[in-house]
Amino acid sequence: MTKENVKDLRAKILQGIKMSYNKLLAAKQKEDGELVISRKGKVVKIKAKKMVEQ
């Protein structure tokens, strides 16, 4: 693979990750669910609606 191919592939992967995160966040907000994330090395549950506020 050339460097340009790698850059294109990387951009597509990052775009896909962002799209899937936005879909997950929207679905969790719709059902008033929680997301489990890591904050400063600790596992934390946060309401999805608060993620938009941050």
N, CA, C and O atoms as a Maestro MAE file, in Angstrom:
{
 s_m_m2io_version
 :::
 2.0.0
}

f_m_ct {
 s_m_title
 :::
 protein
 m_atom[216] {
  # First column is atom index #
  i_m_mmod_type
  r_m_x_coord
  r_m_y_coord
  r_m_z_coord
  i_m_residue_number
  s_m_chain_name
  s_m_pdb_residue_name
  s_m_pdb_atom_name
  i_m_atomic_number
  :::
  1 25 0.847 -1.186 0.000 1 A "MET " " N  " 7
  2 3 0.000 0.000 0.000 1 A "MET " " CA " 6
  3 2 0.890 1.246 0.000 1 A "MET " " C  " 6
  4 15 1.931 1.304 0.655 1 A "MET " " O  " 8
  5 25 0.442 2.209 -0.744 2 A "THR " " N  " 7
  6 3 1.172 3.469 -0.752 2 A "THR " " CA " 6
  7 2 0.722 4.320 0.430 2 A "THR " " C  " 6
  8 15 -0.279 4.024 1.082 2 A "THR " " O  " 8
  9 25 1.478 5.377 0.690 3 A "LYS " " N  " 7
  10 3 1.131 6.254 1.812 3 A "LYS " " CA " 6
  11 2 -0.234 6.902 1.607 3 A "LYS " " C  " 6
  12 15 -0.990 7.099 2.559 3 A "LYS " " O  " 8
  13 25 -0.538 7.230 0.354 4 A "GLU " " N  " 7
  14 3 -1.835 7.852 0.078 4 A "GLU " " CA " 6
  15 2 -2.983 6.871 0.312 4 A "GLU " " C  " 6
  16 15 -4.036 7.260 0.816 4 A "GLU " " O  " 8
  17 25 -2.789 5.614 -0.046 5 A "ASN " " N  " 7
  18 3 -3.811 4.598 0.206 5 A "ASN " " CA " 6
  19 2 -4.039 4.425 1.702 5 A "ASN " " C  " 6
  20 15 -5.172 4.276 2.159 5 A "ASN " " O  " 8
  21 25 -2.949 4.446 2.453 6 A "VAL " " N  " 7
  22 3 -3.056 4.302 3.905 6 A "VAL " " CA " 6
  23 2 -3.804 5.490 4.497 6 A "VAL " " C  " 6
  24 15 -4.643 5.313 5.380 6 A "VAL " " O  " 8
  25 25 -3.510 6.696 4.021 7 A "LYS " " N  " 7
  26 3 -4.207 7.887 4.517 7 A "LYS " " CA " 6
  27 2 -5.702 7.814 4.221 7 A "LYS " " C  " 6
  28 15 -6.528 8.134 5.075 7 A "LYS " " O  " 8
  29 25 -6.042 7.390 3.003 8 A "ASP " " N  " 7
  30 3 -7.451 7.265 2.631 8 A "ASP " " CA " 6
  31 2 -8.162 6.227 3.495 8 A "ASP " " C  " 6
  32 15 -9.270 6.460 3.978 8 A "ASP " " O  " 8
  33 25 -7.521 5.094 3.680 9 A "LEU " " N  " 7
  34 3 -8.108 4.030 4.502 9 A "LEU " " CA " 6
  35 2 -8.294 4.497 5.941 9 A "LEU " " C  " 6
  36 15 -9.328 4.237 6.556 9 A "LEU " " O  " 8
  37 25 -7.294 5.184 6.472 10 A "ARG " " N  " 7
  38 3 -7.362 5.697 7.841 10 A "ARG " " CA " 6
  39 2 -8.519 6.684 7.978 10 A "ARG " " C  " 6
  40 15 -9.260 6.638 8.961 10 A "ARG " " O  " 8
  41 25 -8.679 7.570 7.008 11 A "ALA " " N  " 7
  42 3 -9.755 8.551 7.047 11 A "ALA " " CA " 6
  43 2 -11.117 7.862 7.008 11 A "ALA " " C  " 6
  44 15 -12.036 8.267 7.721 11 A "ALA " " O  " 8
  45 25 -11.252 6.834 6.189 12 A "LYS " " N  " 7
  46 3 -12.513 6.104 6.100 12 A "LYS " " CA " 6
  47 2 -12.828 5.372 7.397 12 A "LYS " " C  " 6
  48 15 -13.980 5.338 7.829 12 A "LYS " " O  " 8
  49 25 -11.815 4.789 8.016 13 A "ILE " " N  " 7
  50 3 -12.012 4.085 9.291 13 A "ILE " " CA " 6
  51 2 -12.446 5.064 10.372 13 A "ILE " " C  " 6
  52 15 -13.379 4.782 11.124 13 A "ILE " " O  " 8
  53 25 -11.779 6.209 10.458 14 A "LEU " " N  " 7
  54 3 -12.136 7.204 11.465 14 A "LEU " " CA " 6
  55 2 -13.541 7.748 11.238 14 A "LEU " " C  " 6
  56 15 -14.277 7.982 12.197 14 A "LEU " " O  " 8
  57 25 -13.916 7.948 9.993 15 A "GLN " " N  " 7
  58 3 -15.265 8.406 9.678 15 A "GLN " " CA " 6
  59 2 -16.298 7.366 10.109 15 A "GLN " " C  " 6
  60 15 -17.350 7.718 10.641 15 A "GLN " " O  " 8
  61 25 -16.002 6.095 9.882 16 A "GLY " " N  " 7
  62 3 -16.905 5.023 10.294 16 A "GLY " " CA " 6
  63 2 -17.051 4.944 11.805 16 A "GLY " " C  " 6
  64 15 -18.144 4.703 12.317 16 A "GLY " " O  " 8
  65 25 -15.955 5.144 12.513 17 A "ILE " " N  " 7
  66 3 -16.000 5.134 13.981 17 A "ILE " " CA " 6
  67 2 -16.876 6.276 14.484 17 A "ILE " " C  " 6
  68 15 -17.693 6.082 15.384 17 A "ILE " " O  " 8
  69 25 -16.711 7.462 13.908 18 A "LYS " " N  " 7
  70 3 -17.518 8.613 14.325 18 A "LYS " " CA " 6
  71 2 -18.994 8.371 14.049 18 A "LYS " " C  " 6
  72 15 -19.847 8.697 14.874 18 A "LYS " " O  " 8
  73 25 -19.295 7.797 12.886 19 A "MET " " N  " 7
  74 3 -20.693 7.523 12.537 19 A "MET " " CA " 6
  75 2 -21.315 6.518 13.497 19 A "MET " " C  " 6
  76 15 -22.448 6.704 13.940 19 A "MET " " O  " 8
  77 25 -20.587 5.460 13.823 20 A "SER " " N  " 7
  78 3 -21.131 4.444 14.716 20 A "SER " " CA " 6
  79 2 -21.295 4.993 16.133 20 A "SER " " C  " 6
  80 15 -22.253 4.640 16.821 20 A "SER " " O  " 8
  81 25 -20.375 5.852 16.579 21 A "TYR " " N  " 7
  82 3 -20.497 6.471 17.895 21 A "TYR " " CA " 6
  83 2 -21.746 7.347 17.944 21 A "TYR " " C  " 6
  84 15 -22.500 7.301 18.915 21 A "TYR " " O  " 8
  85 25 -21.964 8.142 16.903 22 A "ASN " " N  " 7
  86 3 -23.139 9.018 16.871 22 A "ASN " " CA " 6
  87 2 -24.431 8.210 16.865 22 A "ASN " " C  " 6
  88 15 -25.404 8.605 17.508 22 A "ASN " " O  " 8
  89 25 -24.459 7.080 16.147 23 A "LYS " " N  " 7
  90 3 -25.643 6.228 16.140 23 A "LYS " " CA " 6
  91 2 -25.878 5.615 17.523 23 A "LYS " " C  " 6
  92 15 -27.014 5.557 17.995 23 A "LYS " " O  " 8
  93 25 -24.809 5.163 18.162 24 A "LEU " " N  " 7
  94 3 -24.925 4.594 19.502 24 A "LEU " " CA " 6
  95 2 -25.446 5.635 20.479 24 A "LEU " " C  " 6
  96 15 -26.348 5.354 21.268 24 A "LEU " " O  " 8
  97 25 -24.886 6.828 20.431 25 A "LEU " " N  " 7
  98 3 -25.298 7.896 21.331 25 A "LEU " " CA " 6
  99 2 -26.770 8.254 21.115 25 A "LEU " " C  " 6
  100 15 -27.513 8.439 22.080 25 A "LEU " " O  " 8
  101 25 -27.187 8.349 19.864 26 A "ALA " " N  " 7
  102 3 -28.589 8.674 19.568 26 A "ALA " " CA " 6
  103 2 -29.522 7.580 20.072 26 A "ALA " " C  " 6
  104 15 -30.582 7.875 20.623 26 A "ALA " " O  " 8
  105 25 -29.139 6.328 19.888 27 A "ALA " " N  " 7
  106 3 -29.982 5.221 20.345 27 A "ALA " " CA " 6
  107 2 -30.083 5.197 21.866 27 A "ALA " " C  " 6
  108 15 -31.162 4.972 22.414 27 A "ALA " " O  " 8
  109 25 -28.979 5.423 22.536 28 A "LYS " " N  " 7
  110 3 -28.987 5.426 24.008 28 A "LYS " " CA " 6
  111 2 -29.776 6.605 24.556 28 A "LYS " " C  " 6
  112 15 -30.442 6.482 25.584 28 A "LYS " " O  " 8
  113 25 -29.708 7.750 23.876 29 A "GLN " " N  " 7
  114 3 -30.486 8.904 24.318 29 A "GLN " " CA " 6
  115 2 -31.970 8.636 24.154 29 A "GLN " " C  " 6
  116 15 -32.774 9.017 25.005 29 A "GLN " " O  " 8
  117 25 -32.331 7.987 23.069 30 A "LYS " " N  " 7
  118 3 -33.733 7.703 22.786 30 A "LYS " " CA " 6
  119 2 -34.340 6.794 23.856 30 A "LYS " " C  " 6
  120 15 -35.494 6.972 24.246 30 A "LYS " " O  " 8
  121 25 -33.567 5.828 24.325 31 A "GLU " " N  " 7
  122 3 -34.079 4.899 25.348 31 A "GLU " " CA " 6
  123 2 -33.689 5.320 26.762 31 A "GLU " " C  " 6
  124 15 -33.878 4.560 27.711 31 A "GLU " " O  " 8
  125 25 -33.145 6.528 26.904 32 A "ASP " " N  " 7
  126 3 -32.700 7.061 28.201 32 A "ASP " " CA " 6
  127 2 -31.722 6.096 28.872 32 A "ASP " " C  " 6
  128 15 -31.844 5.782 30.056 32 A "ASP " " O  " 8
  129 25 -30.756 5.638 28.090 33 A "GLY " " N  " 7
  130 3 -29.790 4.669 28.582 33 A "GLY " " CA " 6
  131 2 -28.509 5.304 29.086 33 A "GLY " " C  " 6
  132 15 -28.364 6.526 29.114 33 A "GLY " " O  " 8
  133 25 -27.585 4.441 29.483 34 A "GLU " " N  " 7
  134 3 -26.292 4.870 30.005 34 A "GLU " " CA " 6
  135 2 -25.178 4.367 29.106 34 A "GLU " " C  " 6
  136 15 -25.315 3.349 28.427 34 A "GLU " " O  " 8
  137 25 -24.076 5.094 29.113 35 A "LEU " " N  " 7
  138 3 -22.861 4.672 28.436 35 A "LEU " " CA " 6
  139 2 -21.815 4.370 29.494 35 A "LEU " " C  " 6
  140 15 -21.736 5.064 30.507 35 A "LEU " " O  " 8
  141 25 -21.027 3.358 29.270 36 A "VAL " " N  " 7
  142 3 -19.948 3.009 30.182 36 A "VAL " " CA " 6
  143 2 -18.656 3.464 29.537 36 A "VAL " " C  " 6
  144 15 -18.301 3.012 28.449 36 A "VAL " " O  " 8
  145 25 -17.942 4.378 30.227 37 A "ILE " " N  " 7
  146 3 -16.704 4.916 29.693 37 A "ILE " " CA " 6
  147 2 -15.608 4.832 30.744 37 A "ILE " " C  " 6
  148 15 -15.868 4.498 31.899 37 A "ILE " " O  " 8
  149 25 -14.399 5.131 30.343 38 A "SER " " N  " 7
  150 3 -13.279 5.187 31.262 38 A "SER " " CA " 6
  151 2 -12.884 6.647 31.448 38 A "SER " " C  " 6
  152 15 -12.621 7.358 30.479 38 A "SER " " O  " 8
  153 25 -12.848 7.077 32.683 39 A "ARG " " N  " 7
  154 3 -12.453 8.444 32.997 39 A "ARG " " CA " 6
  155 2 -11.330 8.394 34.020 39 A "ARG " " C  " 6
  156 15 -11.530 7.977 35.161 39 A "ARG " " O  " 8
  157 25 -10.142 8.826 33.597 40 A "LYS " " N  " 7
  158 3 -8.949 8.808 34.438 40 A "LYS " " CA " 6
  159 2 -8.681 7.405 34.975 40 A "LYS " " C  " 6
  160 15 -8.305 7.232 36.134 40 A "LYS " " O  " 8
  161 25 -8.879 6.406 34.113 41 A "GLY " " N  " 7
  162 3 -8.581 5.033 34.475 41 A "GLY " " CA " 6
  163 2 -9.661 4.315 35.262 41 A "GLY " " C  " 6
  164 15 -9.487 3.148 35.616 41 A "GLY " " O  " 8
  165 25 -10.759 4.975 35.542 42 A "LYS " " N  " 7
  166 3 -11.847 4.344 36.289 42 A "LYS " " CA " 6
  167 2 -13.064 4.183 35.390 42 A "LYS " " C  " 6
  168 15 -13.346 5.029 34.542 42 A "LYS " " O  " 8
  169 25 -13.777 3.086 35.591 43 A "VAL " " N  " 7
  170 3 -14.979 2.816 34.811 43 A "VAL " " CA " 6
  171 2 -16.127 3.624 35.399 43 A "VAL " " C  " 6
  172 15 -16.388 3.579 36.601 43 A "VAL " " O  " 8
  173 25 -16.817 4.372 34.517 44 A "VAL " " N  " 7
  174 3 -17.884 5.269 34.950 44 A "VAL " " CA " 6
  175 2 -19.095 5.076 34.048 44 A "VAL " " C  " 6
  176 15 -18.957 4.936 32.833 44 A "VAL " " O  " 8
  177 25 -20.283 5.070 34.650 45 A "LYS " " N  " 7
  178 3 -21.531 5.035 33.881 45 A "LYS " " CA " 6
  179 2 -22.080 6.454 33.823 45 A "LYS " " C  " 6
  180 15 -22.187 7.135 34.843 45 A "LYS " " O  " 8
  181 25 -22.431 6.895 32.600 46 A "ILE " " N  " 7
  182 3 -22.946 8.244 32.397 46 A "ILE " " CA " 6
  183 2 -24.221 8.156 31.573 46 A "ILE " " C  " 6
  184 15 -24.286 7.396 30.608 46 A "ILE " " O  " 8
  185 25 -25.229 8.927 31.945 47 A "LYS " " N  " 7
  186 3 -26.452 8.999 31.150 47 A "LYS " " CA " 6
  187 2 -26.101 9.562 29.778 47 A "LYS " " C  " 6
  188 15 -25.317 10.506 29.669 47 A "LYS " " O  " 8
  189 25 -26.672 8.994 28.755 48 A "ALA " " N  " 7
  190 3 -26.374 9.414 27.380 48 A "ALA " " CA " 6
  191 2 -26.760 10.875 27.140 48 A "ALA " " C  " 6
  192 15 -26.110 11.567 26.356 48 A "ALA " " O  " 8
  193 25 -27.789 11.336 27.794 49 A "LYS " " N  " 7
  194 3 -28.228 12.714 27.613 49 A "LYS " " CA " 6
  195 2 -27.189 13.698 28.131 49 A "LYS " " C  " 6
  196 15 -27.112 14.820 27.630 49 A "LYS " " O  " 8
  197 25 -26.395 13.317 29.111 50 A "LYS " " N  " 7
  198 3 -25.352 14.189 29.639 50 A "LYS " " CA " 6
  199 2 -24.151 14.267 28.694 50 A "LYS " " C  " 6
  200 15 -23.388 15.231 28.750 50 A "LYS " " O  " 8
  201 25 -23.975 13.273 27.834 51 A "MET " " N  " 7
  202 3 -22.852 13.279 26.910 51 A "MET " " CA " 6
  203 2 -22.978 14.422 25.906 51 A "MET " " C  " 6
  204 15 -21.964 14.958 25.459 51 A "MET " " O  " 8
  205 25 -24.176 14.798 25.552 52 A "VAL " " N  " 7
  206 3 -24.374 15.902 24.617 52 A "VAL " " CA " 6
  207 2 -24.014 17.217 25.281 52 A "VAL " " C  " 6
  208 15 -23.488 18.120 24.630 52 A "VAL " " O  " 8
  209 25 -24.290 17.331 26.561 53 A "GLU " " N  " 7
  210 3 -24.026 18.566 27.301 53 A "GLU " " CA " 6
  211 2 -22.534 18.825 27.435 53 A "GLU " " C  " 6
  212 15 -22.119 19.977 27.552 53 A "GLU " " O  " 8
  213 25 -21.722 17.777 27.420 54 A "GLN " " N  " 7
  214 3 -20.281 17.949 27.656 54 A "GLN " " CA " 6
  215 2 -19.582 18.430 26.469 54 A "GLN " " C  " 6
  216 15 -18.367 18.625 26.505 54 A "GLN " " O  " 8
  :::
 }
 m_bond[215] {
  # First column is bond index #
  i_m_from
  i_m_to
  i_m_order
  :::
  1 1 2 1
  2 2 3 1
  3 3 4 2
  4 3 5 1
  5 5 6 1
  6 6 7 1
  7 7 8 2
  8 7 9 1
  9 9 10 1
  10 10 11 1
  11 11 12 2
  12 11 13 1
  13 13 14 1
  14 14 15 1
  15 15 16 2
  16 15 17 1
  17 17 18 1
  18 18 19 1
  19 19 20 2
  20 19 21 1
  21 21 22 1
  22 22 23 1
  23 23 24 2
  24 23 25 1
  25 25 26 1
  26 26 27 1
  27 27 28 2
  28 27 29 1
  29 29 30 1
  30 30 31 1
  31 31 32 2
  32 31 33 1
  33 33 34 1
  34 34 35 1
  35 35 36 2
  36 35 37 1
  37 37 38 1
  38 38 39 1
  39 39 40 2
  40 39 41 1
  41 41 42 1
  42 42 43 1
  43 43 44 2
  44 43 45 1
  45 45 46 1
  46 46 47 1
  47 47 48 2
  48 47 49 1
  49 49 50 1
  50 50 51 1
  51 51 52 2
  52 51 53 1
  53 53 54 1
  54 54 55 1
  55 55 56 2
  56 55 57 1
  57 57 58 1
  58 58 59 1
  59 59 60 2
  60 59 61 1
  61 61 62 1
  62 62 63 1
  63 63 64 2
  64 63 65 1
  65 65 66 1
  66 66 67 1
  67 67 68 2
  68 67 69 1
  69 69 70 1
  70 70 71 1
  71 71 72 2
  72 71 73 1
  73 73 74 1
  74 74 75 1
  75 75 76 2
  76 75 77 1
  77 77 78 1
  78 78 79 1
  79 79 80 2
  80 79 81 1
  81 81 82 1
  82 82 83 1
  83 83 84 2
  84 83 85 1
  85 85 86 1
  86 86 87 1
  87 87 88 2
  88 87 89 1
  89 89 90 1
  90 90 91 1
  91 91 92 2
  92 91 93 1
  93 93 94 1
  94 94 95 1
  95 95 96 2
  96 95 97 1
  97 97 98 1
  98 98 99 1
  99 99 100 2
  100 99 101 1
  101 101 102 1
  102 102 103 1
  103 103 104 2
  104 103 105 1
  105 105 106 1
  106 106 107 1
  107 107 108 2
  108 107 109 1
  109 109 110 1
  110 110 111 1
  111 111 112 2
  112 111 113 1
  113 113 114 1
  114 114 115 1
  115 115 116 2
  116 115 117 1
  117 117 118 1
  118 118 119 1
  119 119 120 2
  120 119 121 1
  121 121 122 1
  122 122 123 1
  123 123 124 2
  124 123 125 1
  125 125 126 1
  126 126 127 1
  127 127 128 2
  128 127 129 1
  129 129 130 1
  130 130 131 1
  131 131 132 2
  132 131 133 1
  133 133 134 1
  134 134 135 1
  135 135 136 2
  136 135 137 1
  137 137 138 1
  138 138 139 1
  139 139 140 2
  140 139 141 1
  141 141 142 1
  142 142 143 1
  143 143 144 2
  144 143 145 1
  145 145 146 1
  146 146 147 1
  147 147 148 2
  148 147 149 1
  149 149 150 1
  150 150 151 1
  151 151 152 2
  152 151 153 1
  153 153 154 1
  154 154 155 1
  155 155 156 2
  156 155 157 1
  157 157 158 1
  158 158 159 1
  159 159 160 2
  160 159 161 1
  161 161 162 1
  162 162 163 1
  163 163 164 2
  164 163 165 1
  165 165 166 1
  166 166 167 1
  167 167 168 2
  168 167 169 1
  169 169 170 1
  170 170 171 1
  171 171 172 2
  172 171 173 1
  173 173 174 1
  174 174 175 1
  175 175 176 2
  176 175 177 1
  177 177 178 1
  178 178 179 1
  179 179 180 2
  180 179 181 1
  181 181 182 1
  182 182 183 1
  183 183 184 2
  184 183 185 1
  185 185 186 1
  186 186 187 1
  187 187 188 2
  188 187 189 1
  189 189 190 1
  190 190 191 1
  191 191 192 2
  192 191 193 1
  193 193 194 1
  194 194 195 1
  195 195 196 2
  196 195 197 1
  197 197 198 1
  198 198 199 1
  199 199 200 2
  200 199 201 1
  201 201 202 1
  202 202 203 1
  203 203 204 2
  204 203 205 1
  205 205 206 1
  206 206 207 1
  207 207 208 2
  208 207 209 1
  209 209 210 1
  210 210 211 1
  211 211 212 2
  212 211 213 1
  213 213 214 1
  214 214 215 1
  215 215 216 2
  :::
 }
}
